[in-house]
Amino acid sequence: MQDILKTVVVYAASLAELAAAVVIVSGVLQALWIYIARNLCGKCRLHVMARGRLKLGHSLSLALELLIGADILKSSIAPTWEDLGQLATIVAIRTVLNYFLLYEMKKVREEEDVD
């Protein structure tokens, strides 16, 4: 039974990492599309570029959350103190990155509302 659980957790973690990669690629493509469609075909406007940055920011934020979940799943299989320390460090770094990413997205959204 424990082997089945380990296998399920490994696949779930891999699926979460794959989902994070798909979200990042999707966000990059959408932001690039917004940039190309709006800026090269018409007037270059700051709020259009901000919209692309927001789209990319949302995607990166979601991807970071998925990667944190994958790391938690991976470390749930017979963790050592070293594994838990690495997980805590990774979660802390990704949480700080996500905080500043969301802070930047809030600033961009406010700038877009002013324009």
C-alpha positions as CSV (number, residue, x, y, z in Angstrom):
1,M,0.0,0.0,0.0
2,Q,2.8,2.4,0.8
3,D,4.5,1.8,-2.6
4,I,1.2,2.7,-4.3
5,L,1.0,5.9,-2.3
6,K,4.5,6.8,-3.1
7,T,3.9,6.2,-6.8
8,V,0.7,8.3,-6.7
9,V,2.5,11.2,-4.9
10,V,5.4,11.1,-7.4
11,Y,3.0,11.3,-10.4
12,A,1.0,14.0,-8.7
13,A,4.1,16.1,-8.1
14,S,5.2,15.5,-11.7
15,L,1.8,16.5,-12.9
16,A,1.9,19.7,-10.8
17,E,5.3,20.6,-12.3
18,L,4.0,19.9,-15.8
19,A,1.0,22.1,-15.1
20,A,3.3,24.9,-13.9
21,A,5.3,24.7,-17.1
22,V,2.1,24.8,-19.2
23,V,0.9,27.8,-17.3
24,I,4.2,29.6,-17.8
25,V,4.4,28.9,-21.5
26,S,0.7,29.9,-21.9
27,G,1.3,33.2,-20.0
28,V,4.4,34.0,-22.1
29,L,2.5,33.3,-25.3
30,Q,-0.5,35.4,-24.2
31,A,1.7,38.3,-23.1
32,L,3.6,38.1,-26.4
33,W,0.4,38.1,-28.4
34,I,-0.9,41.1,-26.5
35,Y,2.3,42.9,-27.3
36,I,2.4,42.0,-30.9
37,A,-1.3,42.5,-31.7
38,R,-1.6,45.8,-29.9
39,N,1.7,47.5,-30.2
40,L,3.0,46.5,-33.6
41,C,-0.4,46.8,-35.4
42,G,-1.4,50.1,-33.8
43,K,-0.3,52.8,-31.6
44,C,2.1,51.8,-28.8
45,R,0.3,52.5,-25.6
46,L,1.6,52.1,-22.1
47,H,-1.6,50.5,-20.7
48,V,-1.5,47.8,-23.4
49,M,2.1,46.8,-22.3
50,A,0.9,46.9,-18.7
51,R,-1.9,44.5,-19.6
52,G,0.6,42.1,-21.1
53,R,2.8,42.3,-17.9
54,L,-0.3,41.6,-15.8
55,K,-1.2,38.5,-17.8
56,L,2.4,37.2,-17.5
57,G,2.5,38.1,-13.8
58,H,-0.7,36.2,-13.1
59,S,0.7,33.1,-14.9
60,L,4.0,33.3,-13.1
61,S,2.3,33.6,-9.7
62,L,0.1,30.6,-10.4
63,A,3.1,28.6,-11.6
64,L,5.0,29.4,-8.4
65,E,2.1,28.1,-6.4
66,L,2.0,24.9,-8.4
67,L,5.7,24.4,-8.0
68,I,5.5,24.9,-4.2
69,G,2.7,22.2,-4.2
70,A,4.9,19.9,-6.2
71,D,7.8,20.4,-3.8
72,I,5.6,19.7,-0.8
73,L,4.3,16.5,-2.4
74,K,7.9,15.3,-3.2
75,S,9.1,16.0,0.3
76,S,6.1,14.1,1.8
77,I,7.7,10.8,0.9
78,A,10.0,9.8,3.8
79,P,11.5,13.2,4.4
80,T,14.8,13.7,6.1
81,W,15.7,16.9,8.1
82,E,17.8,17.9,5.2
83,D,14.8,17.5,2.8
84,L,12.6,19.5,5.1
85,G,15.2,22.3,5.4
86,Q,15.5,22.5,1.6
87,L,11.8,22.5,1.3
88,A,11.5,25.4,3.8
89,T,14.1,27.3,1.9
90,I,12.5,26.7,-1.4
91,V,9.0,27.7,-0.1
92,A,10.4,30.8,1.6
93,I,12.2,31.9,-1.6
94,R,9.2,31.2,-3.8
95,T,6.8,32.9,-1.4
96,V,9.0,36.1,-1.3
97,L,9.2,36.0,-5.1
98,N,5.4,35.6,-5.3
99,Y,4.9,38.5,-2.8
100,F,7.0,40.9,-4.8
101,L,5.5,39.7,-8.1
102,L,2.0,40.4,-6.7
103,Y,3.1,43.7,-5.3
104,E,4.5,44.7,-8.8
105,M,1.2,43.5,-10.4
106,K,-0.8,45.7,-8.0
107,K,1.4,48.7,-8.9
108,V,0.9,48.1,-12.6
109,R,-2.8,47.7,-12.2
110,E,-3.0,51.0,-10.3
111,E,-0.9,52.7,-13.0
112,E,-3.3,51.3,-15.6
113,D,-6.3,52.6,-13.7
114,V,-4.8,56.1,-13.6
115,D,-4.1,56.2,-17.3
